């Protein structure tokens, strides 16, 4: 595939598709679970987020799709879908990279992964320069063992959407 698989138009449609299920889940959450919901949103990128996305584009660790994602979406916080799903704001991604460096994939190759988010259980999502998305097996990033969960960010967002839809339907978020 040439060029990014994500486009601002595709991301706008994805945001539109997840908005209703997020609103439904949040509106029914306290009645179903007995306590108020946390933050459940897809926050659009503002000028500061887009500037940070441009800084991310300067790194050889970031795929074109990751830059496109952060140019449209500042962050994703779905605190109440299962244990929670989070895609961190790009300033947090850049700060973590500065403080802790890139994440290795255990192959012995140079560490080239960026931590872009996590589950509410502390497992981290890592993307490599090709755009593939991995999840750590433990909450530690010291010599992490990674499982590939998506071939690219578009696939990852589709899996997030599937987890949300399934959670709204039956309370089970799936495996992501």
KESE-336510 format. One line per 3 residues: number of its first residue (from 1); their letters; for each residue x, y, z of N, C-alpha, C, O. Coordinates in Angstrom, 3 decimals. Layout:
N
NUM	A	X,Y,Z,X,Y,Z,X,Y,Z,X,Y,Z | ...
***
This chain:
176
1	XXX	0.856,-1.169,0.000,0.000,0.000,0.000,0.897,1.224,0.000,1.826,1.312,0.803 | 0.632,2.162,-0.885,1.418,3.384,-0.895,0.661,4.475,-0.157,-0.561,4.582,-0.259 | 1.407,5.283,0.591,0.777,6.354,1.355,0.083,5.816,2.593,-0.009,4.607,2.806
4	XXX	-0.397,6.739,3.397,-1.040,6.320,4.645,-2.395,5.656,4.395,-3.118,6.022,3.468 | -2.721,4.687,5.225,-4.026,4.043,5.112,-5.083,4.843,5.859,-6.280,4.609,5.689 | -4.652,5.765,6.667,-5.588,6.644,7.366,-5.651,7.981,6.640,-4.653,8.471,6.112
7	XXX	-6.817,8.545,6.627,-6.982,9.899,6.096,-7.860,10.651,7.077,-8.592,10.032,7.849 | -7.802,11.969,7.063,-8.708,12.734,7.927,-10.180,12.381,7.671,-10.981,12.350,8.605 | -10.533,12.116,6.415,-11.923,11.759,6.094,-12.295,10.422,6.724,-13.380,10.283,7.289
10	XXX	-11.394,9.428,6.630,-11.686,8.116,7.233,-11.810,8.266,8.745,-12.699,7.673,9.356 | -10.936,9.045,9.345,-10.986,9.246,10.792,-12.273,9.957,11.210,-12.844,9.631,12.251 | -12.733,10.914,10.422,-13.996,11.608,10.735,-15.162,10.631,10.709,-16.045,10.698,11.564
13	XXX	-15.174,9.730,9.741,-16.238,8.713,9.674,-16.137,7.773,10.875,-17.154,7.416,11.470 | -14.922,7.373,11.233,-14.731,6.485,12.387,-15.235,7.161,13.662,-15.927,6.536,14.465 | -14.889,8.434,13.847,-15.358,9.169,15.030,-16.882,9.213,15.049,-17.500,9.043,16.100
16	XXX	-17.472,9.436,13.907,-18.929,9.468,13.817,-19.538,8.109,14.193,-20.555,8.047,14.884 | -18.910,7.031,13.733,-19.429,5.679,14.033,-19.335,5.345,15.522,-20.220,4.676,16.054 | -18.290,5.794,16.197,-18.139,5.429,17.616,-18.871,6.386,18.550,-19.070,6.066,19.722
19	XXX	-19.272,7.547,18.056,-19.905,8.556,18.915,-21.209,8.065,19.533,-21.398,8.204,20.741 | -22.109,7.498,18.740,-23.387,7.037,19.283,-23.218,5.911,20.303,-23.800,5.988,21.385 | -22.440,4.866,19.994,-22.243,3.838,21.023,-21.605,4.380,22.304,-21.967,3.947,23.398
22	XXX	-20.658,5.325,22.186,-20.054,5.927,23.379,-21.091,6.674,24.198,-21.118,6.561,25.424 | -21.950,7.439,23.523,-23.001,8.181,24.230,-23.987,7.228,24.891,-24.388,7.449,26.033 | -24.379,6.174,24.188,-25.306,5.190,24.743,-24.711,4.534,25.980,-25.368,4.428,27.015
25	XXX	-23.455,4.094,25.863,-22.794,3.430,26.988,-22.696,4.364,28.185,-22.993,3.967,29.312 | -22.283,5.599,27.946,-22.111,6.556,29.038,-23.444,6.881,29.696,-23.523,6.971,30.921 | -24.488,7.058,28.900,-25.805,7.394,29.446,-26.380,6.265,30.306,-27.067,6.526,31.294
28	XXX	-26.104,5.028,29.938,-26.648,3.875,30.662,-25.711,3.334,31.728,-26.087,2.439,32.484 | -24.498,3.864,31.797,-23.457,3.246,32.614,-23.824,3.169,34.093,-23.745,2.096,34.691 | -24.217,4.271,34.682,-24.501,4.270,36.126,-25.658,3.341,36.469,-25.615,2.641,37.480
31	XXX	-26.673,3.334,35.644,-27.809,2.428,35.884,-27.365,0.971,35.799,-27.799,0.150,36.606 | -26.526,0.644,34.855,-26.093,-0.740,34.656,-25.051,-1.198,35.672,-25.024,-2.367,36.059 | -24.184,-0.263,36.106,-23.034,-0.669,36.925,-23.057,-0.129,38.354,-22.279,-0.581,39.193
34	XXX	-23.929,0.821,38.639,-24.076,1.295,40.006,-23.139,2.412,40.418,-23.148,2.802,41.585 | -22.352,2.931,39.539,-21.474,4.059,39.838,-21.330,4.892,38.573,-21.555,4.388,37.472 | -20.957,6.160,38.718,-20.901,7.048,37.556,-19.786,6.658,36.582,-18.776,6.078,36.979
37	XXX	-19.983,6.984,35.305,-18.947,6.670,34.314,-17.742,7.589,34.458,-17.826,8.687,35.008 | -16.632,7.105,33.949,-15.431,7.930,33.849,-15.459,8.693,32.537,-16.527,8.942,31.976 | -14.295,9.059,32.056,-14.190,9.773,30.791,-14.260,8.779,29.644,-13.500,7.812,29.592
40	XXX	-15.177,9.028,28.733,-15.344,8.191,27.545,-15.509,9.131,26.359,-16.604,9.622,26.082 | -14.400,9.372,25.666,-14.437,10.355,24.589,-13.346,10.099,23.564,-12.349,9.426,23.829 | -13.569,10.657,22.391,-12.545,10.815,21.365,-12.401,12.318,21.227,-13.294,12.996,20.719
43	XXX	-11.267,12.834,21.685,-11.067,14.282,21.695,-10.403,14.720,20.396,-9.320,14.242,20.060 | -11.051,15.634,19.658,-10.452,16.117,18.409,-9.169,16.906,18.664,-9.010,17.546,19.704 | -8.273,16.845,17.706,-7.006,17.572,17.820,-7.227,19.061,17.620,-7.934,19.482,16.703
46	XXX	-6.615,19.848,18.485,-6.598,21.305,18.347,-5.257,21.744,17.783,-4.416,20.907,17.456 | -5.055,23.033,17.670,-3.794,23.546,17.100,-2.540,23.053,17.830,-1.545,22.727,17.183 | -2.570,22.992,19.165,-1.394,22.518,19.906,-1.131,21.037,19.637,0.018,20.615,19.509
49	XXX	-2.206,20.256,19.553,-2.062,18.826,19.249,-1.484,18.633,17.847,-0.631,17.772,17.634 | -1.949,19.432,16.903,-1.469,19.327,15.529,0.002,19.748,15.428,0.754,19.181,14.635 | 0.409,20.727,16.215,1.824,21.113,16.250,2.668,19.966,16.800,3.760,19.695,16.300
52	XXX	2.160,19.299,17.828,2.875,18.147,18.384,2.931,17.005,17.367,3.928,16.287,17.299 | 1.877,16.834,16.585,1.875,15.805,15.541,2.957,16.105,14.504,3.601,15.185,14.001 | 3.159,17.368,14.184,4.228,17.735,13.245,5.601,17.410,13.838,6.501,16.977,13.119
55	XXX	5.760,17.617,15.142,7.027,17.248,15.799,7.228,15.734,15.740,8.343,15.255,15.532 | 6.146,14.992,15.923,6.211,13.535,15.837,6.623,13.104,14.434,7.348,12.122,14.275 | 6.172,13.824,13.429,6.493,13.491,12.045,7.997,13.570,11.768,8.493,12.935,10.838
58	XXX	8.710,14.341,12.567,10.152,14.481,12.387,10.922,13.241,12.838,12.096,13.086,12.504 | 10.277,12.373,13.582,10.939,11.172,14.097,10.858,10.046,13.081,9.836,9.871,12.418 | 11.930,9.286,12.961,11.874,8.133,12.065,11.164,6.948,12.718,11.066,5.877,12.119
61	XXX	10.676,7.133,13.925,9.947,6.079,14.633,8.447,6.112,14.359,7.741,5.148,14.656 | 7.957,7.208,13.798,6.520,7.403,13.626,6.100,7.116,12.186,6.692,7.628,11.236 | 5.069,6.289,12.049,4.513,6.028,10.719,3.701,7.241,10.260,3.285,8.066,11.073
64	XXX	3.485,7.335,8.973,2.644,8.404,8.427,1.233,8.322,9.008,0.601,9.349,9.259 | 0.741,7.098,9.223,-0.599,6.929,9.803,-0.677,7.472,11.222,-1.698,8.042,11.606 | 0.380,7.305,12.004,0.370,7.817,13.371,0.292,9.342,13.368,-0.429,9.936,14.170
67	XXX	1.026,9.956,12.476,0.985,11.412,12.361,-0.409,11.859,11.916,-0.942,12.833,12.447 | -0.999,11.160,10.954,-2.353,11.484,10.492,-3.355,11.333,11.626,-4.235,12.177,11.799 | -3.224,10.262,12.398,-4.117,10.047,13.545,-4.044,11.234,14.496,-5.070,11.802,14.868
70	XXX	-2.837,11.605,14.885,-2.676,12.675,15.863,-2.967,14.064,15.289,-3.182,15.009,16.048 | -2.978,14.198,13.987,-3.361,15.464,13.385,-4.882,15.660,13.436,-5.379,16.781,13.320 | -5.617,14.540,13.613,-7.086,14.593,13.681,-7.639,14.331,15.077,-8.626,14.943,15.485
73	XXX	-7.003,13.424,15.804,-7.496,12.982,17.113,-6.423,13.257,18.156,-5.304,12.756,18.052 | -6.770,14.058,19.165,-5.807,14.377,20.223,-5.559,13.174,21.118,-4.415,12.846,21.432 | -6.634,12.524,21.525,-6.513,11.320,22.345,-7.848,10.597,22.383,-8.895,11.146,22.039
76	XXX	-7.773,9.345,22.813,-8.957,8.514,22.999,-8.921,8.032,24.441,-7.927,7.461,24.891 | -10.005,8.266,25.157,-10.125,7.794,26.542,-11.473,7.103,26.680,-12.520,7.748,26.711 | -11.427,5.791,26.760,-12.631,4.989,26.960,-12.463,4.252,28.291,-12.211,3.047,28.321
79	XXX	-12.606,4.986,29.371,-12.331,4.462,30.707,-13.245,3.304,31.099,-12.861,2.453,31.901 | -14.445,3.268,30.541,-15.430,2.292,31.002,-15.702,1.162,30.035,-16.607,0.365,30.283 | -14.971,1.056,28.953,-15.111,-0.073,28.038,-14.190,-1.170,28.559,-12.972,-1.097,28.391
82	XXX	-14.772,-2.180,29.187,-13.956,-3.202,29.837,-13.113,-2.568,30.922,-13.621,-1.814,31.751 | -11.822,-2.872,30.919,-10.898,-2.248,31.873,-10.452,-0.870,31.416,-9.784,-0.153,32.161 | -10.815,-0.496,30.201,-10.447,0.805,29.645,-9.495,0.669,28.482,-8.664,-0.238,28.430
85	XXX	-9.636,1.594,27.547,-8.737,1.705,26.402,-8.341,3.168,26.274,-9.188,4.058,26.344 | -7.052,3.409,26.087,-6.544,4.774,26.038,-5.499,4.906,24.934,-4.572,4.101,24.846 | -5.657,5.928,24.091,-4.611,6.340,23.161,-4.175,7.702,23.673,-4.952,8.656,23.685
88	XXX	-2.928,7.774,24.091,-2.401,8.954,24.767,-2.253,10.140,23.815,-2.091,9.960,22.608 | -2.311,11.358,24.368,-2.011,12.546,23.563,-0.555,12.508,23.098,0.317,12.001,23.803 | -0.305,13.043,21.917,1.044,12.998,21.361,2.081,13.679,22.260,3.215,13.201,22.296
91	XXX	1.772,14.772,22.994,2.805,15.307,23.899,3.246,14.265,24.943,4.416,14.229,25.325 | 2.324,13.431,25.397,2.694,12.367,26.344,3.579,11.320,25.680,4.522,10.818,26.293 | 3.275,10.989,24.425,4.086,10.028,23.677,5.508,10.566,23.525,6.481,9.842,23.738
94	XXX	5.618,11.833,23.157,6.941,12.445,22.972,7.708,12.545,24.292,8.914,12.305,24.326 | 7.016,12.897,25.374,7.665,12.989,26.683,8.165,11.615,27.134,9.286,11.492,27.629 | 7.339,10.589,26.964,7.743,9.230,27.343,8.952,8.794,26.525,9.864,8.160,27.056
97	XXX	8.968,9.127,25.244,10.113,8.784,24.399,11.368,9.493,24.888,12.440,8.890,24.951 | 11.241,10.763,25.232,12.392,11.533,25.715,12.921,10.971,27.036,14.131,10.859,27.234 | 11.998,10.618,27.940,12.414,10.166,29.268,12.876,8.714,29.299,13.799,8.377,30.039
100	XXX	12.246,7.851,28.504,12.512,6.413,28.616,13.054,5.776,27.342,13.520,4.636,27.366 | 12.997,6.499,26.238,13.485,5.949,24.973,12.441,5.105,24.262,11.314,4.943,24.729 | 12.851,4.577,23.122,11.973,3.723,22.330,11.890,2.348,22.982,12.726,1.979,23.807
103	XXX	10.869,1.604,22.595,10.633,0.269,23.152,11.140,-0.772,22.170,10.880,-0.688,20.970 | 11.869,-1.759,22.691,12.327,-2.862,21.863,11.245,-3.909,21.721,10.355,-4.021,22.564 | 11.328,-4.675,20.644,10.314,-5.704,20.416,10.799,-7.106,20.784,10.111,-8.095,20.526
106	XXX	11.982,-7.185,21.385,12.490,-8.478,21.824,13.226,-9.243,20.745,13.667,-10.367,20.989 | 13.374,-8.669,19.552,14.041,-9.378,18.464,15.547,-9.167,18.476,16.271,-9.791,17.700 | 16.021,-8.288,19.353,17.440,-7.975,19.373,17.789,-6.826,18.446,18.910,-6.318,18.479
109	XXX	16.854,-6.419,17.635,17.056,-5.274,16.757,17.022,-3.994,17.596,16.650,-4.015,18.769 | 17.416,-2.890,16.977,17.362,-1.599,17.648,15.922,-1.295,18.081,14.973,-1.545,17.338 | 15.778,-0.754,19.287,14.458,-0.395,19.800,13.859,0.697,18.929,14.467,1.750,18.739
112	XXX	12.650,0.444,18.391,12.050,1.405,17.480,10.552,1.577,17.715,9.865,2.123,16.853 | 10.033,1.135,18.839,8.603,1.261,19.101,8.270,2.458,19.967,9.036,2.842,20.850 | 7.096,3.048,19.696,6.581,4.155,20.496,5.377,3.674,21.291,4.465,3.062,20.734
115	XXX	5.370,3.947,22.582,4.199,3.649,23.400,3.175,4.733,23.114,3.422,5.917,23.342 | 2.005,4.305,22.605,0.976,5.278,22.232,-0.259,5.211,23.117,-1.138,6.066,23.006 | -0.345,4.219,23.988,-1.528,4.112,24.833,-1.459,2.908,25.726,-0.414,2.276,25.878
118	XXX	-2.615,2.595,26.328,-2.651,1.483,27.275,-4.082,1.021,27.493,-5.047,1.648,27.059 | -4.169,-0.095,28.180,-5.447,-0.559,28.695,-5.547,-0.053,30.133,-4.552,0.373,30.720 | -6.732,-0.102,30.684,-6.894,0.276,32.081,-6.189,-0.683,33.022,-5.994,-0.370,34.197
121	XXX	-5.807,-1.844,32.519,-5.074,-2.823,33.312,-3.577,-2.623,33.269,-2.838,-3.402,33.870 | -3.103,-1.588,32.569,-1.682,-1.263,32.554,-0.895,-1.844,31.394,0.299,-1.569,31.270 | -1.530,-2.645,30.536,-0.822,-3.139,29.362,-0.682,-1.979,28.383,-1.593,-1.162,28.251
124	XXX	0.442,-1.908,27.707,0.719,-0.776,26.815,0.538,-1.163,25.357,0.759,-2.308,24.963 | 0.129,-0.176,24.566,0.077,-0.323,23.119,1.299,0.368,22.541,1.605,1.509,22.885 | 1.990,-0.334,21.664,3.223,0.134,21.058,3.052,0.046,19.549,2.543,-0.950,19.035
127	XXX	3.474,1.082,18.842,3.457,1.048,17.382,4.883,1.169,16.864,5.717,1.866,17.442 | 5.143,0.481,15.772,6.472,0.550,15.172,6.429,1.455,13.938,5.350,1.896,13.543 | 7.571,1.737,13.329,7.590,2.655,12.183,6.733,2.202,10.997,6.349,3.025,10.166
130	XXX	6.431,0.909,10.912,5.570,0.435,9.824,4.097,0.705,10.112,3.257,0.630,9.216 | 3.789,1.020,11.376,2.412,1.274,11.772,1.742,0.109,12.465,0.619,0.250,12.950 | 2.400,-1.046,12.527,1.832,-2.193,13.247,1.675,-1.835,14.726,2.459,-1.058,15.271
133	XXX	0.658,-2.407,15.367,0.381,-2.118,16.769,0.537,-3.397,17.574,0.036,-4.457,17.199 | 1.245,-3.272,18.690,1.522,-4.386,19.595,0.969,-4.045,20.969,0.758,-2.877,21.294 | 0.737,-5.085,21.776,0.325,-4.902,23.177,1.327,-5.669,24.029,1.710,-6.792,23.703
136	XXX	1.743,-5.041,25.126,2.659,-5.727,26.041,1.914,-6.845,26.765,0.697,-6.777,26.939 | 2.636,-7.851,27.178,2.028,-8.960,27.934,1.927,-8.639,29.418,1.104,-9.208,30.134 | 2.782,-7.715,29.872,2.752,-7.289,31.273,2.742,-5.765,31.305,2.916,-5.111,30.276
139	XXX	2.539,-5.213,32.487,2.488,-3.757,32.632,3.876,-3.121,32.599,3.980,-1.894,32.582 | 4.914,-3.895,32.589,6.279,-3.365,32.600,6.807,-3.177,31.184,6.545,-3.988,30.295 | 7.554,-2.093,30.990,8.225,-1.869,29.713,9.691,-2.264,29.761,10.413,-2.079,28.782
142	XXX	10.142,-2.808,30.891,11.501,-3.329,30.987,11.538,-4.670,30.262,10.930,-5.644,30.707 | 12.254,-4.710,29.144,12.336,-5.913,28.322,10.936,-6.471,28.047,10.645,-7.610,28.412 | 10.082,-5.693,27.417,8.702,-6.125,27.218,8.566,-7.260,26.208,9.320,-7.352,25.240
145	XXX	7.605,-8.101,26.458,7.194,-9.105,25.482,5.946,-8.537,24.827,5.000,-8.135,25.504 | 5.958,-8.511,23.504,4.878,-7.871,22.766,4.131,-8.883,21.911,4.725,-9.798,21.342 | 2.823,-8.703,21.832,1.982,-9.466,20.927,1.419,-8.498,19.898,0.911,-7.433,20.248
148	XXX	1.513,-8.870,18.642,0.961,-8.025,17.575,-0.560,-8.130,17.630,-1.115,-9.227,17.569 | -1.236,-6.974,17.747,-2.696,-6.972,17.818,-3.337,-6.388,16.565,-4.517,-6.631,16.309 | -2.586,-5.629,15.784,-3.147,-5.035,14.563,-2.033,-4.785,13.554,-0.909,-4.439,13.917
151	XXX	-2.366,-4.965,12.294,-1.388,-4.779,11.227,-1.052,-3.308,10.999,0.038,-2.974,10.536 | -2.005,-2.432,11.332,-1.791,-1.001,11.170,-2.783,-0.262,12.066,-3.615,-0.881,12.728 | -2.686,1.054,12.078,-3.550,1.843,12.965,-5.013,1.803,12.543,-5.899,1.869,13.395
154	XXX	-5.278,1.698,11.262,-6.673,1.581,10.810,-7.284,0.301,11.361,-8.417,0.309,11.844 | -6.550,-0.784,11.293,-6.996,-2.063,11.852,-7.193,-1.938,13.366,-8.176,-2.441,13.909 | -6.258,-1.268,14.045,-6.353,-1.066,15.493,-7.615,-0.288,15.858,-8.323,-0.660,16.793
157	XXX	-7.899,0.790,15.124,-9.104,1.575,15.400,-10.366,0.759,15.123,-11.359,0.896,15.838 | -10.334,-0.081,14.100,-11.478,-0.959,13.829,-11.684,-1.936,14.978,-12.821,-2.220,15.355 | -10.588,-2.453,15.538,-10.695,-3.359,16.693,-11.215,-2.632,17.930,-11.998,-3.192,18.697
160	XXX	-10.780,-1.383,18.126,-11.326,-0.586,19.229,-12.832,-0.403,19.057,-13.598,-0.561,20.008 | -13.243,-0.072,17.851,-14.671,0.105,17.572,-15.442,-1.193,17.834,-16.527,-1.174,18.414 | -14.879,-2.297,17.407,-15.516,-3.604,17.637,-15.633,-3.882,19.140,-16.660,-4.382,19.598
163	XXX	-14.600,-3.563,19.897,-14.647,-3.756,21.349,-15.736,-2.895,21.979,-16.463,-3.362,22.856 | -15.857,-1.657,21.544,-16.890,-0.761,22.053,-18.278,-1.295,21.722,-19.140,-1.372,22.597 | -18.492,-1.661,20.475,-19.799,-2.159,20.039,-20.191,-3.415,20.814,-21.332,-3.558,21.252
166	XXX	-19.242,-4.309,20.972,-19.499,-5.543,21.716,-19.792,-5.239,23.181,-20.679,-5.854,23.773 | -19.060,-4.301,23.771,-19.270,-3.954,25.169,-20.663,-3.357,25.372,-21.344,-3.688,26.343 | -21.086,-2.487,24.469,-22.422,-1.897,24.565,-23.492,-2.977,24.448,-24.503,-2.939,25.148
169	XXX	-23.259,-3.940,23.557,-24.253,-4.995,23.314,-24.355,-5.993,24.462,-25.458,-6.367,24.860 | -23.192,-6.436,25.008,-23.269,-7.535,25.980,-22.341,-7.406,27.179,-22.235,-8.340,27.974 | -21.666,-6.267,27.327,-20.798,-6.069,28.486,-19.431,-6.705,28.384,-18.646,-6.622,29.329
172	XXX	-19.121,-7.338,27.267,-17.816,-7.979,27.059,-17.022,-7.176,26.029,-17.503,-6.982,24.912 | -15.816,-6.700,26.372,-15.077,-5.843,25.442,-14.234,-6.577,24.409,-13.705,-5.932,23.503 | -14.085,-7.872,24.501,-13.225,-8.582,23.571,-11.805,-8.695,24.094,-11.558,-8.508,25.285
175	XX	-10.888,-8.995,23.216,-9.522,-9.328,23.628,-8.517,-8.191,23.517,-7.390,-8.333,23.993 | -8.880,-7.080,22.911,-7.908,-6.046,22.611,-7.296,-5.478,23.880,-6.449,-4.587,23.812
***
